[in-house]
Amino acid sequence: MFNSKILVVDDEKDICNLITMTLNSNGFNNIRSINDGESAINIAKEWMPDLILLDLMLPTIDGLTVCRELKSYKETSKIPIIMITAKNEESDIVLGLELGANDYITKPFSLKVLVARVRTQLRSVPKIKLPSTDKSEDILNYKNLRLNLDQRSVEVDNNNIKLTYTEFELLVLFIKNQGRVFTRNQLILALRGNDGFDVCERAVDVQILNLRKKLGDIGADIETIRGIGYRIKGLQ
């Protein structure tokens, strides 16, 4: 864990220095910092950090756009991102999590809490798997829908459907567990892990609604189970 590469992105150099010194004093020594969004994207793609601490208010490219870009890029999509923001607004937090961020912390923040969040995310980083020689494992099919896990693409009747990070992950979960009912809380835990977020479960409803619209007729197969949650119809 302590050899993990951590990228700190904040437009305030004093904040970057404070975070770096705090992490150094807690055993983390492989740290780089940057002060703008465009450089953050380039360095993340080149350096491939194990964790990114990302401020939302950045010059050139804002933090939410940085998050969206990195989560849509195959090689960086699994890198955990902890958002750091001075805005304690639920809309910003929800949007960041919907784009694929793993956690958030608001300024001013406790340095002890920051270190704890960093440790939690690094413990949950999945081990790298060697590529499978069986390309069929990367493809999920459901009726006239084809989902490519490796390319993170979805096609319906050979037409490409653009999904957000969260919409894609929800669809994968449903198709891999056809007929199974998930509560909203189970969906949040499945997507975000067990660390817990201060986000209303109703945020899932918005994702489901958008996913249904984008999938057209197949979207109707994602059923609401009143009083429980959601499932996708099982194919017989």
C-alpha positions in Angstrom: 0.0 0.0 0.0 2.7 2.5 1.0 4.4 2.1 -2.4 1.2 3.1 -4.1 1.4 6.0 -6.6 -0.9 8.9 -5.5 -1.6 11.9 -7.7 -2.8 15.1 -5.9 -4.6 17.6 -8.1 -5.4 21.0 -6.6 -5.0 24.6 -7.9 -3.7 25.7 -4.5 -0.1 24.8 -4.1 -0.3 25.1 -0.4 -3.0 22.5 -0.3 -1.0 20.2 -2.5 2.1 20.6 -0.2 -0.1 20.0 2.9 -1.6 16.8 1.5 1.8 15.6 0.3 3.5 16.2 3.7 0.6 14.6 5.5 0.8 11.5 3.3 4.6 11.4 3.5 4.4 11.4 7.3 2.0 8.5 7.2 4.3 6.4 5.0 3.2 7.3 1.5 6.2 8.4 -0.4 5.3 8.0 -4.1 3.3 11.2 -4.6 3.1 13.7 -7.5 1.1 16.9 -7.5 -0.3 19.1 -10.3 -2.3 22.3 -10.3 -4.6 22.2 -13.4 -7.0 19.8 -15.0 -5.4 19.4 -18.4 -2.1 18.4 -16.9 -3.9 16.1 -14.5 -5.4 14.1 -17.4 -2.1 13.8 -19.2 -0.1 12.8 -16.2 -2.8 10.3 -15.1 -2.7 8.6 -18.5 1.1 8.5 -18.6 1.9 7.7 -14.9 -1.1 5.5 -14.1 -1.4 6.3 -10.4 -3.1 4.0 -7.9 -5.2 6.8 -6.5 -6.1 10.4 -7.5 -7.1 13.1 -5.0 -9.0 15.5 -7.2 -10.1 19.1 -6.5 -13.3 20.1 -8.4 -12.4 23.7 -8.9 -9.4 23.7 -11.3 -8.1 26.0 -14.1 -8.2 24.9 -17.8 -10.4 21.9 -17.2 -12.6 21.5 -14.1 -12.4 18.5 -11.8 -15.7 16.9 -12.9 -14.6 17.0 -16.5 -11.3 15.4 -15.5 -13.2 12.7 -13.7 -15.4 12.1 -16.7 -12.4 11.9 -19.0 -10.4 9.5 -16.9 -13.4 7.2 -16.2 -14.3 7.0 -19.9 -10.7 6.1 -20.8 -10.2 2.3 -20.6 -6.7 2.4 -19.0 -7.6 4.8 -16.3 -11.2 3.9 -15.7 -10.5 1.8 -12.6 -8.2 4.3 -10.8 -10.0 5.3 -7.6 -10.8 9.0 -7.4 -11.4 11.0 -4.2 -13.0 14.3 -4.9 -11.8 17.3 -2.8 -14.1 20.3 -3.0 -15.0 23.5 -1.1 -18.6 23.1 -2.2 -20.7 21.2 0.3 -23.5 20.8 -2.2 -25.2 17.5 -2.8 -25.6 18.1 -6.5 -21.8 18.4 -7.1 -21.2 15.3 -4.9 -23.9 13.3 -6.6 -22.7 14.3 -10.1 -19.1 13.4 -9.2 -20.1 10.0 -7.9 -22.3 9.4 -11.0 -19.3 10.1 -13.2 -17.4 7.3 -11.3 -15.6 9.0 -8.4 -15.2 6.7 -5.5 -15.4 9.1 -2.5 -15.3 12.7 -1.6 -14.1 15.0 1.1 -14.9 18.7 1.6 -12.7 21.6 2.5 -11.7 22.3 5.2 -11.0 18.6 5.9 -9.5 16.7 8.7 -6.0 15.3 7.8 -6.7 12.2 9.8 -9.9 11.6 7.8 -8.1 12.2 4.6 -5.4 9.6 5.4 -8.2 7.1 6.4 -10.0 7.7 3.1 -6.8 7.2 1.2 -6.0 3.9 3.0 -9.6 2.7 2.4 -9.5 3.3 -1.3 -6.0 1.7 -1.7 -7.1 -1.4 0.2 -10.0 -1.8 -2.2 -8.0 -1.4 -5.5 -8.6 -4.6 -7.4 -5.6 -6.7 -8.4 -4.6 -6.5 -12.0 -5.8 -9.5 -14.0 -3.9 -10.8 -17.0 -5.9 -10.5 -20.2 -8.0 -13.5 -21.0 -7.3 -15.3 -24.3 -11.0 -16.1 -24.5 -12.5 -12.9 -26.0 -16.0 -14.3 -25.5 -15.6 -13.5 -21.8 -15.6 -9.8 -22.7 -19.0 -9.9 -24.4 -22.4 -9.9 -22.7 -25.5 -10.4 -24.8 -29.1 -9.7 -23.9 -31.8 -9.9 -26.7 -30.6 -7.5 -29.4 -28.1 -5.8 -27.0 -24.4 -6.5 -27.1 -22.1 -5.2 -24.3 -18.3 -5.3 -24.7 -16.7 -5.2 -21.3 -13.2 -4.7 -22.6 -14.1 -1.7 -24.8 -16.9 -0.5 -22.4 -19.3 -0.2 -25.3 -22.9 -1.0 -25.8 -24.8 -1.7 -29.0 -28.5 -2.2 -29.6 -29.4 -3.5 -33.1 -25.7 -2.6 -34.1 -26.3 1.0 -33.0 -23.8 2.4 -30.5 -25.4 3.6 -27.2 -23.4 6.1 -25.2 -23.7 5.4 -21.5 -22.2 7.2 -18.5 -19.8 5.2 -16.2 -22.6 4.5 -13.7 -25.2 3.6 -16.3 -22.7 1.1 -17.9 -21.9 -0.5 -14.5 -25.6 -0.8 -13.7 -26.3 -2.5 -17.0 -23.4 -5.0 -16.5 -24.7 -5.8 -13.0 -28.2 -6.4 -14.2 -27.2 -8.5 -17.2 -24.9 -10.7 -15.2 -27.7 -11.2 -12.6 -30.8 -11.5 -14.8 -34.0 -11.9 -12.8 -32.3 -10.9 -9.5 -33.9 -8.1 -7.6 -31.5 -5.4 -6.2 -32.5 -2.8 -3.6 -31.2 0.7 -4.2 -28.8 0.3 -1.3 -27.4 -2.9 -2.8 -26.9 -1.1 -6.1 -25.0 1.7 -4.5 -22.8 -0.8 -2.5 -22.2 -2.8 -5.7 -21.1 0.3 -7.6 -19.2 2.1 -4.9 -18.0 -0.6 -2.5 -18.6 -0.8 1.2 -17.1 2.6 2.3 -20.4 4.4 2.4 -21.4 7.8 0.9 -23.7 10.5 2.1 -25.9 10.2 -1.0 -29.6 9.6 -1.1 -30.6 6.2 -2.5 -33.0 8.1 -4.8 -30.0 9.1 -6.9 -30.2 5.5 -8.3 -33.7 6.2 -9.6 -32.3 8.9 -11.9 -29.7 6.6 -13.3 -32.2 3.9 -13.9 -34.6 6.3 -15.7 -31.8 7.6 -17.9 -30.6 4.0 -18.7 -34.1 3.0 -19.7 -34.5 5.9 -22.1 -31.2 5.2 -23.8 -31.9 1.5 -24.2 -35.2 2.1 -26.0 -37.5 -1.0 -26.0 -35.0 -3.0 -24.0 -35.2 -0.4 -21.3 -38.6 -1.7 -20.4 -37.0 -4.9 -19.3 -35.5 -3.1 -16.3 -38.4 -3.5 -14.0 -39.3 -1.6 -10.8 -40.2 -4.0 -8.0 -42.4 -1.8 -5.8 -41.1 -1.3 -2.3 -37.9 -3.2 -3.0 -35.8 -2.1 -6.0 -35.0 -3.1 -9.6 -34.2 -6.0 -11.7 -33.8 -6.9 -15.4 -36.1 -9.6 -16.7 -34.5 -13.0 -17.0 -34.3 -14.6 -20.4 -35.7 -18.1 -20.7 
